[in-house]
Amino acid sequence: MKVLFFGRFKDITGTGEVEVEGFKNLSDLKAYLFEKYPKLRGETFAIAVNFEIVHSDVELNDNDEIALLPPIAGG
């Protein structure tokens, strides 16, 4: 699956995208990302799975696209 990073998360991770496999749910993927990129732990972000914002743990498939989205402010 593809994990996309936007905004400041590109700076934290040093990349805009990584490929990972074998994660069955979002909780496991987040645990992996927090271990690999510890600075993500203190960040506030939304997560989209296949272009849909999710608010809870969901099952994942190897062909999914996950995006970490920073908070957006408007005015």
N, C-alpha and C positions, 0 to 999 in steps of 0.2 A: 504494500500500500504506500501511497505517497502522502507525506506530511509536509504541508506548506507553512512557512513562517512569514508574517507580514509586519511592517513597521519596525519597532524597536526589537522585536523578536529575531529579526534577521541579524541585527548586531549582536544580540546575546548568543545566538547559535553559530554565527559566522557563515550562514548559508540561508538561502531562501527555500530550500527543499531538501528532504531526505527520503530515501526509500527504506522501508522496514517491512518485515514479514513475521507472521506467526502470532500476532496479537489477536486474541479472541474477543476482547472487549476494550472499551475506552479506558477503563480504570487501569488495566495492565499497561496500555500504551502510555498513559500519563505517568505512571510510576517509572517506566523506562526513560521517558523524556526528562523527568525531574532528576533522575540519576545521571543521565548523560549531560544534561545542561542544568546544573544546580541553581543557576541564577533565575531560571523560570519559576522556581518554587514561590518566590515572593511577588510574582507578577499577577495582575488581574487580566483575564482574557476570556473571550468566548471561544467555543469550539464548534466548528461546522463539519459535519460529515456529509459528503456528497452534496455540498451547497446548502445544507439545511442546518441551522443552529440547533444544537442539542443541549438540554439542561440536566441530563442524567446519564448514567452509564448505559451504553448501547452495545450491542454485538457488532463486531467488525468482520469484514471479509478482506481478503488479500487485494482485491481490486478497488477498494474504497479510497477516497481522497479526503484527508483530514486537514483542516486549516485552523491554525491558532491565530485568533484575531484580537488585536489590541482594542482597548476601549476607544470609542469614537465620540468626540464632542462636536457639537454643531453650534451654530449661532446665527 
